[in-house]
Amino acid sequence: MNAVAQTCRGAFASALWLGGMPYLNMRVARSAADVAQARRLIARHCRLFLDRCRVKVEVDGDPPMPGQGCVLSYNESSFMDVAAFAKVMWPYLEHAAAAELYGYIPFGRRAAAKSNIALVPRGNRAGTDRLLVDMVAAIKTGDRVAWGGEGRIAGIDGIGHFKIGGSLLAIRAQVPIQPVAFYGGHAIMPLGSVRARPGTVYVRFGAPIPTKGLEEADARAFADQTRAVFVSMYADLKQKSAGIGP
């Protein structure tokens, strides 16, 4: 019966979350006065989803301060991590990147623009290169940019393959990557499931990973180095969730 209740609860919350996205986008696009208000609307929508699923978000570590230009690299294992990101991450970044698929939801492109969310064009190298140029320019002025390390929802209990986009950004701007590890989404609601187990999504800001002296040719190796840091952070958070770690 417990599993049935969790499935019904998760299905109901997911239907309201996903079904409400066009209306959320319309509100953001038409009524948000500025970036901060746009993001508050997004955060509220995702907070309601998490609350309906009986999921908390716990954050620790030292986030970058305003003016400390950096690339915030993060992982996502399920839509639960996506919702947790949208609930808690906005105070720590000026710009974010998201999959172009988001733009196909009604009012999605306008809402993204209002929120300083850049949609990464899939399969369009020229478009992605232009976006990277814009992001690097913003980082050099001290802005903090969030860029997913895996480039998609991994759908596994672990860290997926890291693409080089975030590494290129950091190397070109000569700023550190700040790892932000998410753990708990897969255990609470695996990708492809609507069963919502009560629980906590843990978010940890790790130590910045420097890029001083690195060149673009080092991007692949740097992405692998960054991924290794995430593997360790993910394992630590997994232990914490089990009551083993700090």
N, C-alpha and C positions, 0 to 999 in steps of 0.2 A: 504494500500500500504506500510505503514511503517513496519508493521509486516512481510510482504512478503520480503521486502528489508533486514530486519534484519535476517530473516531465510536464505535467499540466501547468505548473507555475512557470517553468522555463519557456514553454511554448507560448503562453499568454504574454509574458514579458517580451519575448522576441518579436511576436506579432505587433505589439504596440511600438516597440523600438524601430523595427524596420518599416512598418507601415506608416509610422509617424515621421519618417525622414523627409518626405516631400513637403509636409506642412512646416517642419522645423526649418528646412532650407528656405521656404518662402518667407517665414518670419525673419530669418537672418538677413535675407536679401533685401527685403522691403522695409523692415522697421528698425534694424540694428543701427544705432547712431554712430558706432565706431567699432574698432576691432575688439575692444574689451567687452562690449555688450554682446557682440556676435558670439564670442567665446563663452560667455556666461550662459547664453541660450543653449549652446551645444553641450556644455558641462551639465546643465540641469537635465537635459534629455537623457544623457547617459547615466547620470546619478539615479534617476527614476528607474531605469532599467536594472541597474545594480541592486537598488533597494528591493525591487519586486522579486529579484532572484535571491535575496538575502545574502548579498555579497558585500564585504567590506574591502577597502583599499588601505594598505599600510605603507607609508613611505619612510625610508631612512637614507642616510648618507648626506653628502654635502653637494647641493646643486650649484651650478655656476651662478655668480651674481650678475646683475645687469651690467652691460658694458664689457663683460669678459667674453669676447667673441669665441665661439667654439662650435663644434658639430656634436649634437646630442644624438648618439647612436642608440637604438633600442631594438628589442626583439618582441615578437608577438606570436603566441602559439594558438590563439583562438579569438573569437569575437569578444570574449570576456576581457581579454587584454586590451583590445581596441577601445572598449567602453571605459576601462580603467584609465587608459591614457587620456582620453577626452575629459575625464572627470578631474584629474589632478595635475596634469602637466603644463597647462597654459601659463602659470606664473613664471615658468622657467625658460620660456622661449619667445622669440619675436616672430619666427617663421617656422613653418612645418611643410613637409612634403607628404602627399597622399597619392594613392593609385588613381589613374585617370578614370577608372570605372566609376568612381564617386561622382564624376561630372555627368554621368548619364541619368542619375536620379533627378527628377524635376527640380529646377532651381539650384542644382548642385554646384554648377560653375560659379554662379553669382554669389552663392553663400560661401564658397571656398575663397573667392577673391576678397569678400568682406572680412574674412577671418584670417587673412594672411596665410592661407594654405595653398601651396602650389601643387597643381596636378601634374604628375610625371607622365609624359606621353609614352605609352608602351609601343615599342617597335619603331620609334621615331628618333633616330640618333641625333639628327640636327636639332629637333625640338628639345631633347634632353640636354644637349650641349649648351643651348641658349639659356636654359634654366640654371644649369650649373654656373654659368658666367654671372647671372644675376645673384645667385645665392652667395657666391664667393665675394662679390662686391659688398653685399650686406654684412657678411661675416667680418670683413676688413674694417667696417665701421663700428664693430663691437657687438653686432647682433648675434644671438644664439639661434641656431638652426637645427631643427629635429629632422633626422633622416633615418628611416628604417634600415637596419643592417641587412636583413634578409630580403627586403624588397617586396615582401608578401607575408601573409599569415602562414606560418610554418606547418601548423596542424600536427605537431609532434610534442612529446614530453621531452623537450631538449632544445638545443640551438641549431637552427638550420644553416645552410650554406650562406655565407655573407657575400654580397655583391660589392663592387668596388666604388659605387657612387659616393658613399660617405667618406671613403678614404681619399678619393680625388678632391672632394670639397675641402677636407682638412689640409691636405698637402698643398693644394693651390693657394689656400689662404694662409698657410703656415700657422695654423692654430691646432690645439689638441682636440682629439675626440674624447668626449666624456661619455663613458658607457652608462646606460640606464637599463638595468636588467629587470624584466618582469617574470614573476613566477606565480603560478596558481590557476591561470586561465584554463589550461588544458585539463587539470584535475577537476575543475568546477563544471565546465561545459566544453567538452572536446569539439573541435571543428566538425561540423556535420551532425551534431546532436543538439537537441533542445532540452535535454534534461539538465536542470540547474541544481547542483548540489550546493548547499550553503557553505560558505568558506571565505577565505581572504586572498586577495591578489596582493602579493608583495612587490614593491617597487624599490629598487636600490640604486642610488647614484654612486658610481664607483670613482676611483681616482682617475684624473685626466691622463690620456695616453699621448705623449708628445709626438710631434711630426718634424721637429727641427732637423734640418739637413736632408730630409727625404725628398725624392723627386717623383714625378708621375710614374716612372717605370717601377717604383716601389709599391704602387697602389695595391697590387694583388697580395704581396707578402704582408703589407700592413693590414689589409682586410682580414687575412688569416690570423695575424697576431691579435687583432681586436676580437675576433671570434673566440680565440682561446681564452681571453679574459672573460668573455660572457659565459663560456662553459663553466669556468670556475665560480663565477658569481651565481649562476643558476643553481649549481650544486649546493652552494652555501645557503641560498634561500630555500631550497628544497629541504635541507636539514632543519632550518629554522621553522618551517611549516610543520615539521614532525616533532618539534620541541627538542631538537638535538643541539642545534647551533645557537649562536647569540641572537 
